[in-house]
């Protein structure tokens, strides 16, 4: 019975810490510009993949990366915004 009195508060404390860790965090909603940049990223990823159907479909493929960057610039995304997305 004595062990139960010691262990039970520890279990409850661990449970509370676990629940606190899972609590939703307050994040600021994305700005209009961030939403537009994310939409452009999705569109350009699809277009770059369609244009370069062979090989890797990410920035390690120079053909895919070149088309992706050209598409992003065409949609008004700056180099600074591109770096913010990828790094």
C-alpha positions as a printed NumPy array, in Angstrom:
array([[  0.   ,   0.   ,   0.   ],
       [  2.879,   2.35 ,   0.771],
       [  4.409,   1.782,  -2.693],
       [  1.042,   2.561,  -4.275],
       [  0.945,   5.959,  -2.519],
       [  4.379,   6.785,  -3.909],
       [  3.938,   5.425,  -7.422],
       [  0.431,   6.747,  -8.129],
       [  1.333,  10.48 ,  -7.901],
       [  4.332,   9.847, -10.164],
       [  2.127,   8.148, -12.742],
       [ -0.375,  11.005, -12.577],
       [  2.396,  13.592, -12.959],
       [  3.804,  11.769, -15.994],
       [  0.317,  11.616, -17.477],
       [ -0.147,  15.358, -17.033],
       [  3.225,  16.07 , -18.657],
       [  2.296,  13.817, -21.575],
       [ -1.024,  15.611, -22.038],
       [  0.664,  19.007, -21.866],
       [  3.113,  17.899, -24.559],
       [  0.243,  16.945, -26.866],
       [ -1.663,  20.188, -26.37 ],
       [ -2.192,  22.189, -29.552],
       [  0.218,  25.041, -30.014],
       [ -0.924,  28.468, -31.115],
       [  0.505,  29.19 , -34.544],
       [ -0.224,  32.322, -36.441],
       [ -2.273,  31.55 , -39.537],
       [ -0.337,  31.901, -42.784],
       [ -0.503,  35.281, -44.452],
       [ -2.093,  35.719, -47.866],
       [  1.366,  35.876, -49.451],
       [  2.441,  32.654, -47.701],
       [ -0.725,  30.918, -48.881],
       [ -0.077,  32.073, -52.44 ],
       [  3.543,  30.898, -52.274],
       [  2.461,  27.465, -50.994],
       [ -0.116,  27.177, -53.787],
       [  2.573,  28.142, -56.313],
       [  4.909,  25.537, -54.811],
       [  2.299,  22.796, -55.227],
       [  1.476,  23.855, -58.789],
       [  5.116,  24.151, -59.832],
       [  6.014,  20.805, -58.258],
       [  3.297,  19.148, -60.327],
       [  4.366,  20.946, -63.505],
       [  8.06 ,  20.176, -62.999],
       [  7.274,  16.511, -62.39 ],
       [  5.098,  16.376, -65.518],
       [  7.827,  18.002, -67.628],
       [ 10.602,  15.762, -66.251],
       [  8.935,  12.399, -65.846],
       [ 12.176,  10.439, -65.515],
       [ 14.536,  10.472, -62.576],
       [ 14.248,  12.089, -59.193],
       [ 11.493,  14.659, -58.71 ],
       [ 13.177,  17.089, -56.334],
       [ 15.88 ,  19.735, -56.238],
       [ 18.677,  17.163, -56.657],
       [ 17.568,  16.741, -60.293],
       [ 18.886,  19.842, -62.112],
       [ 16.248,  19.663, -64.87 ],
       [ 13.408,  19.428, -62.358],
       [ 14.907,  22.187, -60.184],
       [ 15.402,  24.538, -63.144],
       [ 11.826,  24.142, -64.326],
       [ 10.516,  24.469, -60.772],
       [ 12.42 ,  27.728, -60.165],
       [ 11.346,  29.138, -63.533],
       [  7.723,  28.311, -62.731],
       [  7.948,  29.865, -59.26 ],
       [  9.434,  33.067, -60.677],
       [  6.693,  33.126, -63.334],
       [  4.103,  32.986, -60.53 ],
       [  5.772,  35.875, -58.687],
       [  7.733,  34.038, -55.996],
       [ 11.058,  35.727, -55.258],
       [ 14.395,  34.025, -54.62 ],
       [ 14.171,  35.06 , -50.957],
       [ 10.788,  33.349, -50.621],
       [ 12.157,  30.246, -52.354],
       [ 15.043,  30.054, -49.891],
       [ 12.621,  30.466, -46.997],
       [ 10.596,  27.506, -48.287],
       [ 13.503,  25.152, -48.83 ],
       [ 15.981,  26.031, -46.073]])
